[in-house]
């Protein structure tokens, strides 16, 4: 598999995206990937910027041979977050 094929395969996986309002900015991160985060002034901008960050993060990991963790399931994410409602953030 070429690095481009592997990047496409990784991008198609179900990564957990977490968004948090921080004043006038929406912070966004991929939960499973340390250091994969971005922000935007709108939801759409934050998600677009996060998609770009994800592509760069995965591309660098593939090129460097860094292991890429498995995406977590919704149940794993919910357990990680505890009993607090996601809407309460």
C-alpha positions, 0 to 999 in steps of 0.5 A: 500500500502506498503512503497516499493509499494509507492516508486515504484509508486512515482519513476514512476511519471514524475519528472522534471529533470534540468541539468546545466553545471558548469565548468567540472561538470554537476549539476542535480536536481529534480525541484519539490523536495527541496534538491533533487540534485546531480552532475556528470562529464558526463550527464549519471553520473549526471542522474544516481546520480540524480536517486539515490538521487531521490530514497533516497529523496522519500524513506525518505519522505515516511518513515517520512510521509512528503508530496510529491508534485505533479510533474509539467507539462511541461507548468508549468515548462516553465512558471516557467523558463520564456521566456528564452530559455532552450538552452541558459543555 
